Amino acid sequence: MKRQIFVFVLIILLIPNIVDAQANRWKRTRYELVGGLGVSTFVGELGGRNTGNGHFFSDYDFTSQRFVVQGGMRYKILNPLAVKSSISYAMLSGNDKKTDETYRLDRNLSFRTNLWELSAQLEYSIIPEPINYRSRRRRKFTWRSLLNINTYVFAGVSMFYYNPKAKDDGEDGTGKWVALQKLGTEGQGLMEGRKKYSRIAMAFPFGMGFKYQITREMCVGLEFGPRYTTTDYIDDVSRSYIDTEWLARNNPQAARMSDRSIQTNDDSDPLPNVRYGPGDQRGEPKYNDFYMFTVASVTYKLKTGRNGLPKF
C-alpha cells in the first residue's frame, strides 16, 4: 500500500513537467532556414487596367509579373508567434503598351528595375503548425491533412533599393537601357520644388502564408505579400510633364525619355498629334507605388542546442 501511494504521489509531481515538456516541444526546432522562388508584380502609374484609372489591386497587371528570389531565417518567439528576416532580389516592370486604356497607351512610357529588399516581419499562426518529432519518415499526404496546414498572417517593415531604367530608342538609335533617376525626367534636381528622389525607400509588407510539413525537418510553403512603399518613383513617374524644349537644351536624352507619347495623323484618333506640354498630367502623386511577391518556399528546421542557439 505504501509503495502504491509513493508511485501515485510521484506521478502527480511529474505530470506538470511532462505536460510542460510536451507543450514546449516546438522549442527544439525554433530556428528555421527559408529559401524561395516566385513572381513579383508592380502596381504603379505604368500599364495596368484597360479602362479608367485604378489603384492597388484594381490595377493589377499579370503581364508585368517578373521574378523574385528570397532567402532568410525564421525564429519562433512563441509557438504561434514568429519573426522572420529575409533578403530578396527581384525585378519589377511596367509598360503602357500592355494596356488599352487610352491615355496610358498614348503616354507610351515603360520601365524596369532590379530591386534588393531587406525585410523583417512578425508572423502569427491562425492554424498552428503540427508538431511531429518522432518520425523522420515523409509525412503521408491526405486531404484531411490540408485542414491542419499551418496558416499565418504577417506584417513588417523593409528597406529596398531600386534604379528605374527605360530603353532609349531615340535619335541616336542606341536602343540601350538608360537609368532614369539621374536624367530628371520630371525636372527632379533641375527645377525649384522638385528634388531628386532617393533610390532607397521603405516598404511595409503584409499578407498571408501557408506551410505544409513533409518531414520532421522539412516544410514547403506559399506566401503572398503586397508591399506598400514610401515612394511614388519606382517607375520614375509621379507628377506632371515639364517643358521638354527647355529640358532638351540641357540634356536631349532626358527630353526624349521624359515624353515618349505617340503622335498620329489620324483624325479619328481620340488624341491626334498629341505632344504633352508643361503641367500636363504624367502620373498620379496622390498614391505611392507598391509591389507584391508571391513566393513558393522550402523551410528547413534547425535543432536548438542547450545554449539556445541553432545547431548547424
C-alpha positions, -999 to +999 in steps of 0.1 A: +000+000+000+028+024+009+045+016-025+013+024-044+009+057-025+045+066-033+041+058-070+008+078-071+025+109-055+055+106-078+032+106-109+013+136-096+046+155-091+059+146-126+028+154-145+035+192-147+070+185-160+057+160-186+030+184-198+054+213-199+079+192-220+051+183-244+039+218-247+073+232-254+085+207-279+084+234-306+114+250-289+136+221-301+134+235-336+126+271-331+151+282-358+142+277-395+161+284-427+139+296-455+145+298-493+120+306-520+114+315-556+084+332-571+069+361-590+069+398-584+042+423-596+044+461-598+014+483-594+020+520-602+014+545-629+026+524-659+005+497-676-024+484-656-061+481-662-077+486-697-104+511-686-104+541-663-079+548-635-074+522-608-052+518-578-038+489-558-055+455-566-079+471-591-049+480-613-033+445-611-015+436-643-004+400-648+017+409-679+040+429-657+050+399-635+087+391-632+108+370-608+118+371-572+144+351-553+143+351-515+163+337-485+161+342-448+157+328-413+126+324-390+127+324-352+098+313-331+092+336-302+062+315-291+046+285-307+021+306-327+043+337-330+075+341-351+097+367-366+113+363-400+142+383-416+149+379-453+167+393-482+150+394-517+162+401-552+136+408-577+128+426-610+098+449-614+085+463-647+056+483-662+047+492-698+019+514-711+018+494-744+003+465-724-029+483-716-058+495-738-066+525-716-064+554-740-043+580-721-018+555-707-014+539-742-008+573-757+017+582-729+038+552-741+061+551-711+078+519-698+104+509-672+121+481-654+143+479-623+162+454-603+153+456-566+170+445-535+149+442-503+159+436-467+129+429-445+117+418-411+082+406-404+061+393-375+040+362-382+010+349-362-003+314-369-040+312-372-037+274-376-006+263-357+020+240-372+015+203-363+045+190-342+060+156-351+095+150-338+094+112-335+093+102-371+118+110-398+097+094-425+080+116-451+045+126-439+018+108-458-004+132-477-042+131-471-069+155-479-077+157-442-041+169-435-048+200-455-072+211-428-042+212-404-019+231-427+000+259-409-017+292-419-003+325-407-007+362-413+022+387-412+031+423-412+065+440-411+089+467-424+115+466-451+141+488-469+147+484-506+170+497-533+157+503-569+170+520-600+144+525-628+156+522-664+140+525-698+151+517-733+163+547-754+152+542-790+156+579-798+175+599-823+209+583-816+193+549-821+213+532-793+185+511-780+203+509-747+187+508-712+192+541-695+190+549-658+162+575-654+168+590-619+199+610-630+181+625-660+154+643-640+126+634-664+101+654-644+125+682-635+138+665-603+170+682-593+166+707-621+137+728-610+128+746-578+104+725-557+113+692-574+141+674-556+158+643-568+141+612-554+162+587-534+167+552-549+165+538-513+130+537-498+110+518-472+081+495-476+055+478-453+049+442-462+017+424-451-001+392-462-007+355-456+013+323-458+009+286-457+034+258-446+029+221-451+053+198-431+065+168-452+092+155-429+103+163-393+128+189-406+113+200-440+083+221-450+071+235-482+051+267-483+034+295-502+034+332-492+016+362-507+028+396-496+019+431-510+043+459-501+031+495-498+061+518-503+071+553-492+079+564-528+060+571-560+091+569-582+098+532-586+087+537-622+102+572-625+066+586-630+047+607-604+037+642-613+035+663-644+053+670-676+078+699-678+089+719-709+107+693-730+122+720-752+139+736-721+149+701-710+164+693-744+187+723-743+203+709-711+200+672-720+184+659-752+182+623-739+164+635-708+138+652-730+133+620-751+128+599-720+105+624-704+079+625-732+076+594-754+039+600-763+026+586-796+020+611-824-005+602-851-020+619-882-053+600-879-081+624-874-102+596-859-077+591-832-091+604-799-057+621-792-043+631-826-008+646-828-006+647-791+026+662-776+022+669-739+031+704-725+043+717-692+019+710-664+000+682-682-006+651-661+022+625-664+015+605-632-007+605-600+012+618-570-018+611-547-008+575-543+026+558-538+037+528-557+035+493-544+046+458-554+038+422-545+058+390-540+042+355-544+068+330-532+069+292-531+093+283-503+112+254-487+118+255-449+145+235-431+142+233-393+174+236-372+178+218-339+182+241-309+213+235-287+213+236-249+227+272-252+195+282-270+213+287-303+208+268-336+229+238-344+241+238-380 
